[in-house]
Amino acid sequence: MGLGGCIILIAVGAILTFATDWDMQGVNLNLVGVIFMIVGLIGVATFSSIARRRRVVVPPTTPVIDDTRPRSRDGYSDGYGV
């Protein structure tokens, strides 16, 4: 479940808790709404902690140039033949 799903759960839970006055026999819609909001908040917290771990940036390494081999001047190593 992504961040959008968590936000939808929070919104549906808030609608069920605060904006409805339906009565269903055997179901407390206020409690269902509160449960949806809690699950949505737990999802947002989990998603943000996972996203924070993914954002760790490793600094780029500088390339190592090997200048230890001797350069020969045989006329052909530089590509010009002189």
CORSULNOR-V652426 format. One line per field, one symbol per residue. ss: DSSP state (~ for helix, > for strand, _ for the rest). phi: phi as a letter, one per 20 degrees, with the letter a starting at -180 (. if undefined). psi: psi as a letter, one per 30 degrees, with the letter a starting at -180 (. if undefined). Layout:
# CORSULNOR-V652426
ss: ???
phi: ???
psi: ???
This chain:
# CORSULNOR-V652426
ss: __~~~~~~~~~~~~~~~~_____>__>_~~~~~~~~~~~~~~~~~~~~~~~~~~____________________________
phi: .efffffffffffffffddccfcdfncefffffffgffffffffffffffffffefdeffeefededeffeddendfendmd
psi: kaeeeeeeeeeeeeeeefglgkjkkfkjfeeeeeeeeeeeeeeeeeeeeeeeefgkkkkkkkkkkjgfkkkkigffffffg.
